[in-house]
Amino acid sequence: GPQGTLYGRNALGGVINIITRQPSNTTSGMAEINIGNYGQQRYTVSVRTPLITNKLFLGIASLYETRDGFYHNTFTSSPFEQFKNQSGNYYLKYLPSSRLAITLNLKHSDNRNSGAFPLVIGDAFKNPFVVNQNAVARTIDNTLNASLVANYVGNSLNFSSITAYQSNYRYYENPIDADFSPGDLLTIVNNYGPEWNKSRTWTQEFKLSSPAKSVSPLTWTAGAYAFYQENPVKQATHFGKFAKLLGAPDSLFSTLNTTKAYNRGIAFYGQATYALAPKLSLTVGLRYDTEHKVQRVQGDFLKDNGPSFPTQPDTSSSATFSAFSPKASLAYQFSEGKQIYATYARGFRAGGLLNDPSTPLYVYNPEHSGNLEVGLKTRLFDNRLQANLAAFYVEVTDAQIPTLILPQALTITKNAGRLRSSGVELELAATPLRGLQVNYALGVNDAHYTTLRLANNENTANISYDGNRQIFTPSATSLLAVQYQYGLGTKQQLQLVARGEWRYLGQQYFDLQNTIKQEDYSLFNLRAGVAARNFDLMFWMRNAANQTYIEYAYSFGGIHLGNPRNYGITLTGRF
């Protein structure tokens, strides 16, 4: 549920916190080779080592992967969605004292994709994993993330500072297909140089917290967070030789949309937990966010080898959004490893400005949610069984609904109504026998729009779709994983490993009108091999039954299928 108190704006659905392994005074590392069908290759190398004992540490990780793609393009008679990625993670950690740690981190990811939109218009199951597109361009997608983190651990409080910068530069080297057909109808052009289509974000956070080893019944965290973001976008839709077949008034021309967006904000937050009794604790939190958004737009008409003129004058607008996000939780630990709790949290997603061709620079409202959750966490049979059970209820007001507008290939967000979601979640982890691990997770979710008003394409009147299901939300999700390890030899240094996974997804819809849907289906994953202290050799298979299913789809009818059967071997070495 919402994590707005501590983890910030727009964390409406939740937060995953990933903590990487830290270096020590011992040099260690790993190397991994992953080979699979569809030309899949993945190579990973990492090392952690001290540069100055107890003072300065270095960590380096690098990855390279390539794949031919699961689709075939009949127009070019070649694989489609050929993918390459080069990524790196590098950091220096300095310990000037036993209480202070300073970490400088740099991450980058450079993706190349020849066939970025493997979409099929119509019946994708009739001839699966086949597209027919004439304008195939390579997508360049480069992301850079740099951060400087300082952590101080004191007797009475802890302090941390996080300074970060992120950029993402994404464009198509050549015009890319926008009609997903072999005809010269529509293409998208956005290769206008590095000053365009490159978003940049700067963030700064200061946080104070009580020491972890405090014996006080009160623990707390408080801080401030600020950010600045700029996103210049320049993109043209080119109407080709046969564009009139789509109802265009002319052919061989482009509509150019230029947008410069600036976003800045600041937030203050605090959260405290107080032990009301030896087994009863109360947590309360509050966050205040304010964001200011500015957007400047311009539209132009460009005739191929002909005149050009503005269709939308240089226009600018701004808007400010603010919200309080409270949280309260009551937890009772009635015995060791057994706890019940109840939590209420309010989530907030800021509104914004969008350049809808029919309504230039309209303001859409923030989205708010109220989330109530009650649950039980327990460990039984000498920790051989762990069980978590939760029930939740969520109300979302002013639900922000993103819609892809064609042929401009623009994503428009509007407030379309109210959403209600309720359900239960169950997690089980058991070790019934030595070497045998069984994990099971079940989620049942009834998510539907209590109020939903959408524009009719034929006129300006809105149509009611009250009661329709939320998009991209399966009615149920389930995962059963069984893994068994068997030791060989007197010291059992060599382990035979076998793992099977069964994943079930219930019915889900991909458009607000609930006309495009995927019925419930199951996926099976397998892994088996040998593991030792310094190496693993594993054979794996995903989607072993080769189930064909819709992974996602768009309201205009574009369908993308989930990956077919994929298998390979992985060799991992550690030192």
Backbone torsions as a table, in degrees:
resi	resn	phi	psi	omega
1	GLY	NA	-172.6	-175.5
2	PRO	-56.6	138.5	178.3
3	GLN	-122.9	32.7	-172.2
4	GLY	-67.7	-22.2	-175.1
5	THR	-63.4	-51.7	-176.6
6	LEU	-101.6	-34.5	-167.7
7	TYR	-105.4	8.2	160.0
8	GLY	94.4	-176.4	-169.8
9	ARG	-60.4	143.8	171.2
10	ASN	65.4	11.3	175.2
11	ALA	-84.0	59.1	-170.9
12	LEU	-74.9	-32.8	-175.9
13	GLY	-97.0	-15.0	-178.4
14	GLY	137.2	176.8	-176.2
15	VAL	-137.1	138.0	169.9
16	ILE	-109.3	121.4	-179.2
17	ASN	-104.7	114.6	-177.3
18	ILE	-105.6	122.4	178.6
19	ILE	-113.9	115.2	-176.7
20	THR	-80.6	158.5	179.0
21	ARG	-66.3	133.2	-176.7
22	GLN	-93.5	153.4	-179.7
23	PRO	-74.9	162.8	177.1
24	SER	-136.5	-169.7	178.9
25	ASN	-78.1	0.7	177.6
26	THR	-108.0	129.7	176.1
27	THR	-71.8	131.0	179.0
28	SER	-146.3	164.2	179.6
29	GLY	-177.8	-176.6	179.5
30	MET	-155.6	159.8	173.4
31	ALA	-140.7	142.0	-175.9
32	GLU	-141.3	139.2	175.4
33	ILE	-121.4	129.0	-177.9
34	ASN	-128.1	117.9	-178.7
35	ILE	-123.5	133.3	-179.5
36	GLY	-146.4	178.5	177.4
37	ASN	-70.1	176.1	-173.0
38	TYR	57.5	31.0	176.6
39	GLY	67.3	21.6	-176.6
40	GLN	-73.0	130.2	173.6
41	GLN	-138.8	135.6	-179.9
42	ARG	-143.8	124.5	-178.3
43	TYR	-125.1	130.1	-178.2
44	THR	-131.1	136.5	176.1
45	VAL	-137.5	135.7	175.4
46	SER	-146.3	151.8	178.7
47	VAL	-148.4	143.1	174.4
48	ARG	-129.3	130.7	-174.3
49	THR	-153.1	149.2	173.7
50	PRO	-81.3	136.9	171.7
51	LEU	-93.7	-37.7	172.6
52	ILE	-133.6	118.8	-175.4
53	THR	-52.0	129.5	177.5
54	ASN	67.0	4.4	-176.0
55	LYS	-126.4	-53.5	-171.1
56	LEU	-130.4	130.5	-174.9
57	PHE	-131.5	148.9	-179.1
58	LEU	-123.8	137.4	174.3
59	GLY	-131.2	132.3	179.5
60	ILE	-134.7	132.0	174.3
61	ALA	-138.2	136.5	-178.0
62	SER	-138.1	144.6	-178.5
63	LEU	-138.4	140.0	171.6
64	TYR	-134.9	131.9	178.6
65	GLU	-144.2	151.1	178.8
66	THR	-147.4	152.3	-179.6
67	ARG	-155.5	144.4	-178.9
68	ASP	-72.7	-27.6	-176.2
69	GLY	106.3	147.6	-177.2
70	PHE	-87.1	-15.0	-176.8
71	TYR	-100.9	158.3	174.6
72	HIS	-122.4	131.5	179.9
73	ASN	-97.7	112.0	-177.7
74	THR	-69.5	-25.7	-178.5
75	PHE	-67.2	-39.7	-178.7
76	THR	-102.5	-4.6	-177.3
77	SER	52.9	47.3	-177.8
78	SER	-148.2	162.8	175.9
79	PRO	-60.8	148.8	-178.7
80	PHE	-118.0	146.8	-178.6
81	GLU	72.3	38.4	174.1
82	GLN	-67.1	131.0	-166.0
83	PHE	-128.4	137.9	172.7
84	LYS	-137.6	144.5	179.5
85	ASN	-144.1	136.3	170.6
86	GLN	-126.0	124.1	-177.1
87	SER	-132.9	153.1	177.2
88	GLY	-148.0	151.9	177.3
89	ASN	-139.2	116.9	-174.4
90	TYR	-131.0	136.4	178.1
91	TYR	-151.1	152.9	172.0
92	LEU	-118.8	131.9	178.1
93	LYS	-120.5	124.7	-176.5
94	TYR	-118.4	131.9	179.3
95	LEU	-115.1	87.1	178.8
96	PRO	-66.6	-23.3	176.1
97	SER	-152.2	176.1	-179.6
98	SER	-70.7	-15.4	-177.7
99	ARG	-103.9	-16.2	-173.1
100	LEU	-119.3	132.6	176.4
101	ALA	-130.3	132.1	178.5
102	ILE	-123.3	126.9	-176.5
103	THR	-125.8	126.0	174.2
104	LEU	-107.1	124.7	-173.4
105	ASN	-129.5	140.2	176.2
106	LEU	-134.4	127.4	177.5
107	LYS	-126.3	146.1	173.1
108	HIS	-146.2	151.8	176.2
109	SER	-141.9	120.5	-178.1
110	ASP	-117.3	108.1	-176.4
111	ASN	-106.8	142.1	174.4
112	ARG	-131.6	127.8	-176.1
113	ASN	-136.8	116.2	176.7
114	SER	-96.0	87.2	-176.0
115	GLY	118.0	64.1	-169.1
116	ALA	-76.3	-18.0	-175.5
117	PHE	-124.5	80.1	177.9
118	PRO	-79.1	75.3	-177.8
119	LEU	-111.9	142.2	177.5
120	VAL	-116.1	130.4	175.2
121	ILE	-93.2	120.8	-179.6
122	GLY	107.9	-145.0	-175.0
123	ASP	-82.5	98.8	-178.8
124	ALA	-75.1	-17.6	-178.5
125	PHE	-83.1	-20.5	-177.3
126	LYS	-65.9	-41.0	179.0
127	ASN	-139.4	75.9	-169.3
128	PRO	-66.7	148.9	175.0
129	PHE	60.6	35.5	175.7
130	VAL	-130.9	126.8	174.5
131	VAL	-120.3	167.6	-179.4
132	ASN	-142.6	80.3	-174.9
133	GLN	-121.1	136.7	-176.8
134	ASN	-91.7	-30.2	-176.1
135	ALA	-103.6	91.9	-178.8
136	VAL	-105.7	115.4	-179.4
137	ALA	-120.2	152.9	176.9
138	ARG	-84.2	129.4	177.3
139	THR	-89.2	131.5	174.6
140	ILE	-105.2	123.6	-176.6
141	ASP	-137.4	101.1	-176.4
142	ASN	-114.4	127.3	178.5
143	THR	-122.9	135.2	178.0
144	LEU	-128.6	134.9	179.1
145	ASN	-137.1	124.1	178.6
146	ALA	-126.9	141.9	-179.4
147	SER	-148.1	152.3	174.3
148	LEU	-128.7	118.4	-174.8
149	VAL	-120.7	131.3	175.1
150	ALA	-121.8	125.1	178.6
151	ASN	-121.3	126.8	177.2
152	TYR	-119.8	129.3	179.2
153	VAL	-110.1	114.0	-178.3
154	GLY	-111.9	176.9	178.7
155	ASN	-73.4	-35.5	-176.1
156	SER	-108.0	-20.7	177.8
157	LEU	-160.7	162.1	174.2
158	ASN	-111.4	149.6	179.6
159	PHE	-134.5	140.8	175.5
160	SER	-141.4	147.5	175.6
161	SER	-130.7	131.4	179.7
162	ILE	-126.3	114.0	176.5
163	THR	-112.0	127.4	-173.4
164	ALA	-142.1	153.3	175.6
165	TYR	-138.4	136.3	178.0
166	GLN	-137.8	139.3	174.5
167	SER	-133.9	148.4	175.8
168	ASN	-137.6	121.9	-179.0
169	TYR	-117.4	112.4	-174.1
170	ARG	-133.4	125.3	179.0
171	TYR	-156.9	169.0	176.9
172	TYR	-104.7	129.2	-178.2
173	GLU	-60.2	-38.7	179.1
174	ASN	-129.9	168.9	176.5
175	PRO	-54.9	139.0	-176.2
176	ILE	-117.2	147.3	-174.0
177	ASP	-60.8	131.8	177.2
178	ALA	-117.3	-6.3	176.7
179	ASP	-109.5	-6.3	174.4
180	PHE	58.0	37.7	-179.3
181	SER	-137.6	170.8	177.5
182	PRO	-79.8	-2.6	-176.7
183	GLY	-86.4	155.5	176.8
184	ASP	-84.0	79.1	-175.5
185	LEU	-110.9	-70.9	-175.9
186	LEU	-132.4	138.1	171.7
187	THR	-137.5	158.4	178.3
188	ILE	-111.0	134.8	179.5
189	VAL	-123.9	125.8	176.1
190	ASN	-144.6	17.5	179.5
191	ASN	-89.4	84.3	-177.4
192	TYR	-117.5	19.9	178.4
193	GLY	99.7	164.0	-172.2
194	PRO	-69.0	-10.7	177.9
195	GLU	-80.3	-6.9	179.3
196	TRP	-120.4	153.0	177.2
197	ASN	58.7	31.1	175.8
198	LYS	-126.5	107.9	179.6
199	SER	-88.1	145.8	-179.8
200	ARG	-134.1	138.8	-179.9
201	THR	-137.1	132.4	174.3
202	TRP	-117.1	135.0	-179.9
203	THR	-134.9	152.0	175.7
204	GLN	-144.2	129.7	178.4
205	GLU	-132.9	136.2	171.4
206	PHE	-119.3	133.8	-176.8
207	LYS	-138.4	136.3	173.5
208	LEU	-116.3	144.3	178.6
209	SER	-151.8	158.6	176.2
210	SER	-72.6	151.4	-179.1
211	PRO	-65.0	146.8	-175.3
212	ALA	-65.1	-30.8	-176.3
213	LYS	-94.1	16.8	-179.4
214	SER	-66.6	140.2	177.7
215	VAL	-93.7	0.4	179.3
216	SER	-68.6	146.7	176.4
217	PRO	-70.0	-7.5	-177.9
218	LEU	-111.5	125.2	170.1
219	THR	-121.1	146.0	-172.2
220	TRP	-151.3	161.1	174.4
221	THR	-143.4	137.1	178.1
222	ALA	-147.5	151.5	-178.7
223	GLY	-173.7	-176.3	178.3
224	ALA	-139.3	147.2	-176.1
225	TYR	-138.8	134.1	178.1
226	ALA	-135.6	150.2	179.5
227	PHE	-148.6	158.2	172.5
228	TYR	-140.3	134.0	-175.4
229	GLN	-137.6	138.5	173.6
230	GLU	-130.7	140.4	-174.1
231	ASN	-143.0	89.6	176.7
232	PRO	-86.5	124.6	-176.4
233	VAL	-124.3	129.2	176.0
234	LYS	-132.9	117.3	-173.6
235	GLN	-148.0	137.2	-179.5
236	ALA	-119.4	144.3	169.5
237	THR	-105.5	119.1	-179.0
238	HIS	-98.7	128.0	178.3
239	PHE	-96.4	114.3	-170.9
240	GLY	-81.6	-162.8	-173.0
241	LYS	-61.5	-35.2	-175.7
242	PHE	-111.1	27.2	-176.6
243	ALA	-63.4	-24.8	-179.9
244	LYS	-64.2	-20.5	176.8
245	LEU	-65.2	-21.1	177.6
246	LEU	-94.1	5.0	-179.9
247	GLY	93.6	8.6	178.5
248	ALA	-68.9	145.6	-178.2
249	PRO	-71.5	-16.9	-176.9
250	ASP	-152.1	-176.1	177.2
251	SER	-137.2	167.9	178.5
252	LEU	54.8	55.4	174.9
253	PHE	-149.3	168.7	179.6
254	SER	-131.8	147.4	168.3
255	THR	-109.6	123.4	-174.6
256	LEU	-109.5	126.6	177.4
257	ASN	-114.5	125.9	179.7
258	THR	-119.0	126.3	-177.9
259	THR	-134.4	135.2	170.8
260	LYS	-122.6	116.3	-176.8
261	ALA	-117.5	137.3	178.5
262	TYR	-129.7	137.1	-175.7
263	ASN	-140.6	128.4	176.2
264	ARG	-138.8	154.3	-178.3
265	GLY	-165.2	166.0	177.0
266	ILE	-145.2	149.5	-178.8
267	ALA	-142.0	149.6	173.9
268	PHE	-127.3	137.5	-174.5
269	TYR	-144.8	158.9	175.7
270	GLY	-159.1	146.7	178.5
271	GLN	-148.9	138.4	-177.1
272	ALA	-139.5	145.0	174.9
273	THR	-121.8	128.9	-178.3
274	TYR	-124.4	131.8	178.6
275	ALA	-80.9	101.6	179.3
276	LEU	-69.4	-29.6	179.3
277	ALA	-153.1	169.8	-178.5
278	PRO	-54.1	-28.0	-177.1
279	LYS	-117.1	-0.5	-174.4
280	LEU	-121.4	127.6	-179.8
281	SER	-131.8	147.0	179.6
282	LEU	-120.8	131.6	177.0
283	THR	-118.3	130.2	174.9
284	VAL	-131.8	147.0	-179.7
285	GLY	-151.0	156.8	179.0
286	LEU	-151.1	138.5	177.6
287	ARG	-133.3	138.8	174.5
288	TYR	-118.3	124.1	178.9
289	ASP	-117.6	139.0	168.1
290	THR	-137.0	134.1	-178.2
291	GLU	-131.7	141.6	177.0
292	HIS	-121.9	125.8	-176.9
293	LYS	-120.2	135.8	177.5
294	VAL	-126.5	136.7	179.9
295	GLN	-139.5	139.0	179.4
296	ARG	-128.1	129.5	-173.4
297	VAL	-132.3	157.7	175.9
298	GLN	-155.5	143.2	178.2
299	GLY	-124.8	142.4	-179.3
300	ASP	-137.9	151.4	173.2
301	PHE	-107.5	127.9	-177.3
302	LEU	-125.5	113.1	175.7
303	LYS	-84.4	134.2	178.5
304	ASP	-56.5	123.4	179.4
305	ASN	52.8	32.9	-177.8
306	GLY	-145.0	-159.6	-174.9
307	PRO	-74.5	163.8	174.1
308	SER	-136.1	150.8	178.2
309	PHE	-155.8	153.1	-178.7
310	PRO	-72.4	139.0	174.7
311	THR	-106.3	-19.2	175.0
312	GLN	-139.8	118.8	-177.4
313	PRO	-65.7	161.3	177.8
314	ASP	-59.4	113.2	-173.0
315	THR	-129.9	142.3	177.9
316	SER	-134.0	156.8	178.2
317	SER	-157.5	165.4	179.7
318	SER	-146.6	162.6	178.5
319	ALA	-157.3	150.8	178.7
320	THR	-124.3	138.2	-178.6
321	PHE	-130.7	135.7	-180.0
322	SER	-138.2	152.3	-179.7
323	ALA	-162.8	149.2	168.2
324	PHE	-100.0	134.9	178.8
325	SER	-121.9	100.3	-179.7
326	PRO	-91.5	162.7	176.8
327	LYS	-149.4	142.4	175.8
328	ALA	-145.5	137.8	-178.2
329	SER	-144.8	138.9	177.0
330	LEU	-122.7	126.0	-177.2
331	ALA	-129.1	138.2	179.0
332	TYR	-127.4	119.8	178.7
333	GLN	-100.4	97.2	-172.2
334	PHE	-81.4	-11.9	170.1
335	SER	-165.5	173.0	-178.9
336	GLU	-59.4	120.5	178.3
337	GLY	81.1	10.7	-179.7
338	LYS	-132.4	122.3	-175.1
339	GLN	-144.4	140.9	170.4
340	ILE	-117.6	151.5	-176.7
341	TYR	-152.7	160.3	172.4
342	ALA	-140.1	133.8	-175.1
343	THR	-135.1	137.6	168.9
344	TYR	-121.3	132.7	177.8
345	ALA	-141.3	145.2	177.2
346	ARG	-112.6	128.8	-178.7
347	GLY	-103.3	159.1	-176.5
348	PHE	-145.2	129.3	171.1
349	ARG	-124.6	121.2	-173.9
350	ALA	-61.1	153.1	172.6
351	GLY	-78.7	-165.2	-177.4
352	GLY	-171.3	-174.4	177.5
353	LEU	-118.5	134.3	177.1
354	LEU	-137.3	148.0	-176.4
355	ASN	-98.0	72.0	173.8
356	ASP	-65.1	127.8	-179.1
357	PRO	-54.5	-28.9	-179.0
358	SER	-87.1	-22.8	-179.4
359	THR	-139.8	86.1	-174.6
360	PRO	-58.7	132.0	173.3
361	LEU	51.5	50.1	174.4
362	TYR	-81.1	154.7	-179.4
363	VAL	-101.2	125.4	171.9
364	TYR	-104.9	149.4	-168.8
365	ASN	-80.5	160.7	172.9
366	PRO	-63.6	156.4	175.7
367	GLU	-106.2	131.4	179.7
368	HIS	-119.7	149.0	176.1
369	SER	-139.5	145.0	171.6
370	GLY	-113.6	126.6	-173.6
371	ASN	-124.0	123.7	176.7
372	LEU	-116.9	129.5	-178.6
373	GLU	-138.7	135.8	173.0
374	VAL	-126.9	144.6	-175.3
375	GLY	-160.5	173.7	-179.7
376	LEU	-135.7	132.9	173.7
377	LYS	-124.0	129.0	-176.0
378	THR	-148.6	153.7	173.0
379	ARG	-126.6	133.6	-174.1
380	LEU	-132.4	164.1	173.6
381	PHE	53.9	54.9	179.4
382	ASP	55.6	43.2	177.8
383	ASN	67.7	13.6	175.9
384	ARG	-74.4	-17.9	178.8
385	LEU	-133.3	125.4	173.4
386	GLN	-117.9	135.1	-176.3
387	ALA	-137.2	132.8	173.8
388	ASN	-124.6	129.3	179.0
389	LEU	-131.5	129.0	-178.1
390	ALA	-139.4	146.5	171.6
391	ALA	-122.8	139.5	-175.4
392	PHE	-135.4	155.7	175.7
393	TYR	-142.5	127.7	-175.1
394	VAL	-130.1	132.7	171.9
395	GLU	-117.9	125.3	178.8
396	VAL	-115.6	126.6	177.0
397	THR	-108.9	151.4	-176.5
398	ASP	52.0	48.3	-176.9
399	ALA	-56.7	126.5	179.3
400	GLN	-84.5	119.8	-175.9
401	ILE	-113.4	110.2	176.5
402	PRO	-80.8	137.0	-179.5
403	THR	-133.5	133.1	177.7
404	LEU	-84.7	122.9	-178.8
405	ILE	-101.0	123.1	175.6
406	LEU	-111.0	150.9	8.2
407	PRO	-88.1	2.5	-175.3
408	GLN	-70.2	-14.3	-178.0
409	ALA	58.5	41.1	178.5
410	LEU	-106.6	144.1	175.3
411	THR	-99.1	119.1	-177.4
412	ILE	-109.4	131.3	178.6
413	THR	-110.4	131.6	178.2
414	LYS	-137.2	154.4	173.6
415	ASN	-83.0	113.4	-170.5
416	ALA	-111.5	-4.1	178.1
417	GLY	154.0	-154.5	-178.3
418	ARG	-117.9	145.2	-177.2
419	LEU	-126.5	138.6	177.1
420	ARG	-125.8	133.7	-179.1
421	SER	-137.2	132.8	178.2
422	SER	-147.1	151.5	-179.9
423	GLY	174.6	-168.5	179.8
424	VAL	-134.3	152.7	176.7
425	GLU	-133.0	135.8	-179.4
426	LEU	-128.9	132.7	175.9
427	GLU	-129.3	129.2	178.7
428	LEU	-129.0	137.3	175.0
429	ALA	-136.5	119.7	-174.3
430	ALA	-132.7	146.0	171.7
431	THR	-125.2	75.8	-175.5
432	PRO	-67.2	-29.7	179.7
433	LEU	-133.7	159.9	177.2
434	ARG	-62.2	125.9	179.8
435	GLY	87.6	-8.0	-177.7
436	LEU	-106.7	124.1	177.3
437	GLN	-121.4	132.2	178.8
438	VAL	-127.2	124.1	177.5
439	ASN	-124.0	137.6	178.3
440	TYR	-140.4	135.2	177.1
441	ALA	-133.0	135.4	-179.9
442	LEU	-136.0	130.7	173.9
443	GLY	-129.7	128.3	176.8
444	VAL	-118.9	126.8	-170.4
445	ASN	-137.2	124.0	172.1
446	ASP	-106.4	97.3	-176.6
447	ALA	-117.6	117.9	179.5
448	HIS	-148.0	159.0	178.9
449	TYR	-85.7	115.6	175.7
450	THR	-73.1	-28.3	174.3
451	THR	-138.0	126.5	179.7
452	LEU	-149.4	117.3	179.8
453	ARG	-120.0	122.2	-179.4
454	LEU	-125.0	145.6	-179.2
455	ALA	-69.5	143.2	174.7
456	ASN	-84.8	132.0	-178.5
457	ASN	-64.5	-23.5	-174.9
458	GLU	-88.4	-23.0	177.7
459	ASN	-153.0	-177.0	-174.7
460	THR	-85.1	-4.5	-177.1
461	ALA	-73.1	146.1	177.1
462	ASN	-90.2	146.0	178.0
463	ILE	-109.1	139.5	179.1
464	SER	-83.5	127.8	173.1
465	TYR	-121.0	35.8	178.9
466	ASP	-56.9	134.8	179.5
467	GLY	93.9	-10.1	178.9
468	ASN	-66.7	152.8	-177.2
469	ARG	-77.3	150.3	176.1
470	GLN	-67.6	140.6	-178.2
471	ILE	-75.6	154.2	177.8
472	PHE	55.9	33.4	-177.9
473	THR	-132.3	98.4	177.8
474	PRO	-61.7	146.7	178.0
475	SER	-67.1	-24.6	178.0
476	ALA	-154.1	146.8	172.4
477	THR	-131.5	142.3	-177.8
478	SER	-148.9	140.6	177.7
479	LEU	-140.6	121.9	174.6
480	LEU	-116.4	122.8	179.5
481	ALA	-125.4	127.7	179.1
482	VAL	-124.2	124.5	-179.2
483	GLN	-131.0	136.0	179.4
484	TYR	-129.9	131.8	177.6
485	GLN	-120.1	132.6	-178.9
486	TYR	-126.2	122.2	-177.1
487	GLY	-83.0	141.4	177.4
488	LEU	-112.9	146.6	178.1
489	GLY	86.4	169.9	-177.5
490	THR	-65.9	-37.3	179.6
491	LYS	-96.6	-0.4	177.5
492	GLN	51.8	41.4	179.3
493	GLN	-73.6	-20.2	177.1
494	LEU	-108.0	126.7	-176.8
495	GLN	-116.1	131.7	168.6
496	LEU	-87.7	128.6	-174.1
497	VAL	-123.5	134.0	174.2
498	ALA	-137.5	133.6	-177.5
499	ARG	-140.1	137.8	174.7
500	GLY	-131.0	141.8	179.6
501	GLU	-129.2	136.2	173.0
502	TRP	-119.9	119.5	-179.8
503	ARG	-116.1	129.9	-179.1
504	TYR	-122.1	133.1	174.4
505	LEU	-124.8	131.1	179.2
506	GLY	-78.7	-178.4	-177.4
507	GLN	-59.7	139.0	176.7
508	GLN	-145.2	157.1	-178.1
509	TYR	-115.1	155.3	-176.5
510	PHE	-121.7	-0.9	174.6
511	ASP	-136.3	153.9	-175.0
512	LEU	-65.9	-27.0	178.3
513	GLN	-76.1	-7.4	179.8
514	ASN	61.1	40.7	176.5
515	THR	-102.7	-22.7	177.9
516	ILE	-107.4	117.3	-175.9
517	LYS	-143.2	160.9	174.7
518	GLN	-120.7	123.2	176.7
519	GLU	-69.5	166.5	-178.6
520	ASP	-60.7	147.9	-178.5
521	TYR	-153.7	167.3	-180.0
522	SER	-125.7	147.7	174.8
523	LEU	-126.0	143.2	179.6
524	PHE	-123.1	131.2	177.3
525	ASN	-121.6	143.3	-177.3
526	LEU	-131.6	148.3	173.8
527	ARG	-151.0	137.0	179.4
528	ALA	-154.6	147.7	178.7
529	GLY	168.2	-156.9	-178.9
530	VAL	-123.8	145.8	-180.0
531	ALA	-132.8	138.6	176.4
532	ALA	-135.1	-177.0	-177.3
533	ARG	-63.7	-38.7	-173.4
534	ASN	-110.7	-2.1	179.5
535	PHE	-157.2	156.9	171.3
536	ASP	-132.7	144.6	171.7
537	LEU	-132.3	113.1	-172.7
538	MET	-128.0	138.7	167.7
539	PHE	-101.2	136.2	-177.9
540	TRP	-135.5	156.3	177.5
541	MET	-148.9	126.9	176.3
542	ARG	-108.0	144.9	-176.6
543	ASN	52.3	56.2	-173.5
544	ALA	-60.1	-32.0	179.8
545	ALA	-83.4	0.8	179.3
546	ASN	55.9	47.3	178.8
547	GLN	-69.6	132.4	175.1
548	THR	-98.7	125.4	-175.4
549	TYR	-153.3	158.7	177.3
550	ILE	-83.1	121.1	176.7
551	GLU	-83.7	-44.5	172.2
552	TYR	-156.3	162.8	-179.4
553	ALA	-152.4	162.7	179.7
554	TYR	-114.7	158.4	-176.1
555	SER	-63.8	-24.5	179.5
556	PHE	-79.2	-3.0	174.9
557	GLY	110.2	-3.7	178.0
558	GLY	-71.8	129.2	-174.8
559	ILE	-123.7	134.2	174.9
560	HIS	-118.4	125.5	-179.4
561	LEU	-85.4	150.7	173.2
562	GLY	-67.8	160.4	-174.6
563	ASN	-62.7	141.1	177.3
564	PRO	-75.6	-170.9	178.9
565	ARG	-56.5	130.0	-176.4
566	ASN	-134.4	126.7	-175.8
567	TYR	-141.6	161.2	179.5
568	GLY	177.2	-169.7	179.3
569	ILE	-128.6	150.4	179.6
570	THR	-130.4	126.9	175.8
571	LEU	-115.1	122.2	-177.8
572	THR	-122.2	130.6	175.9
573	GLY	-120.9	141.4	-179.2
574	ARG	-128.4	148.7	175.3
575	PHE	-142.9	NA	NA
